[in-house]
Amino acid sequence: RAEIPKPVAGMVNPAGTHMHNHLKFFTTNRRDLQRNSAGHPNFSTRTLHIDWTELERVNGKAATAAQKQWWEIKSQYADTVLLFKTGKFYEMFHDDSDVGVAHLGMVYMKG
């Protein structure tokens, strides 16, 4: 399997190169909140187990309070696109932003 390019800070990065594409708990080793794997008969696509250690390792730093809040909500609504209020604006993060770009005509921002 080819290596996924890492995102570059301060640039508009194309789909498939964002931080969430490097999280195994979010991509290839997905588990629900009960830690059932995708092949388990009780696996729920609705929820997601967050591996906080992997998240910190891939991100290169601990998650902020707002990031933790987003991930905690996402863990309960993994199959739902979230609009997350940051200040006066609503933003989409990780795979939700991929959905916005692919289906809603939105564009990625620098980051």
C-alpha positions in Angstrom: 0.0 0.0 0.0 1.3 3.4 -0.9 2.2 5.9 1.8 -0.4 8.6 2.4 1.2 12.1 2.1 1.2 14.1 5.3 -0.7 17.4 5.4 1.4 20.5 4.9 0.6 23.4 7.3 -0.4 26.7 5.7 -1.5 25.1 2.4 -4.8 23.8 1.0 -4.2 20.0 1.2 -6.1 17.8 -1.2 -8.6 15.1 -0.1 -6.8 12.0 1.2 -3.9 13.9 2.7 -5.4 15.2 5.9 -4.6 14.1 9.5 -7.6 11.9 9.8 -6.4 9.8 6.8 -3.4 8.8 9.1 -5.5 7.6 12.0 -5.9 3.8 12.1 -8.7 4.0 14.6 -10.5 6.2 12.0 -9.7 4.2 8.9 -8.3 0.7 8.7 -8.8 -0.4 12.4 -12.2 1.1 13.1 -14.0 0.0 16.3 -17.3 1.1 17.8 -17.7 2.5 21.3 -18.0 -1.1 22.7 -14.7 -1.7 20.8 -16.3 -4.2 18.4 -14.4 -4.4 15.2 -16.2 -4.0 11.8 -16.5 -7.8 11.4 -18.2 -8.3 14.7 -22.0 -9.0 14.5 -22.7 -6.3 17.1 -20.5 -3.6 15.4 -22.3 -0.3 15.2 -21.4 2.1 12.4 -23.1 4.8 14.5 -20.3 5.0 17.0 -16.5 5.2 17.0 -13.9 4.3 19.6 -11.3 7.1 19.9 -7.7 6.1 20.4 -6.4 9.2 22.2 -2.8 8.0 22.2 -2.8 7.5 18.5 -4.5 10.8 18.0 -1.8 12.6 20.0 1.0 10.7 18.2 -0.3 11.5 14.7 -1.3 15.1 15.5 2.1 15.7 17.2 0.6 17.2 20.3 -2.3 16.7 22.7 -5.8 17.6 21.5 -7.1 21.0 22.6 -10.3 21.2 24.7 -12.3 22.0 21.5 -10.8 19.1 19.6 -11.5 16.7 22.5 -15.1 18.0 22.5 -15.4 17.4 18.7 -14.0 13.9 18.9 -16.2 13.0 21.9 -19.3 14.0 19.9 -18.0 12.3 16.8 -17.5 9.1 18.8 -21.3 9.0 19.5 -22.4 10.1 16.0 -19.7 8.6 13.7 -22.1 8.3 10.8 -23.3 11.9 11.0 -21.8 15.0 9.5 -21.2 17.5 12.3 -21.3 21.2 12.0 -19.2 22.4 15.0 -19.6 26.0 16.2 -16.3 27.8 16.7 -16.8 31.4 17.6 -19.4 33.0 15.2 -19.0 30.3 12.6 -19.8 26.6 12.1 -17.0 24.4 10.8 -16.7 20.9 9.5 -13.6 18.8 10.5 -11.9 15.7 9.3 -14.1 13.3 7.1 -17.1 15.7 7.5 -15.1 18.3 5.5 -14.4 15.7 2.9 -18.2 15.2 2.6 -18.7 19.0 2.3 -16.2 19.2 -0.5 -17.4 16.1 -2.4 -21.2 16.7 -2.1 -21.9 20.3 -1.2 -19.5 22.2 -3.4 -17.4 23.5 -0.5 -13.7 24.0 -0.7 -10.9 23.1 1.8 -9.3 26.0 3.8 -5.6 26.4 4.5 -4.7 24.7 7.7 
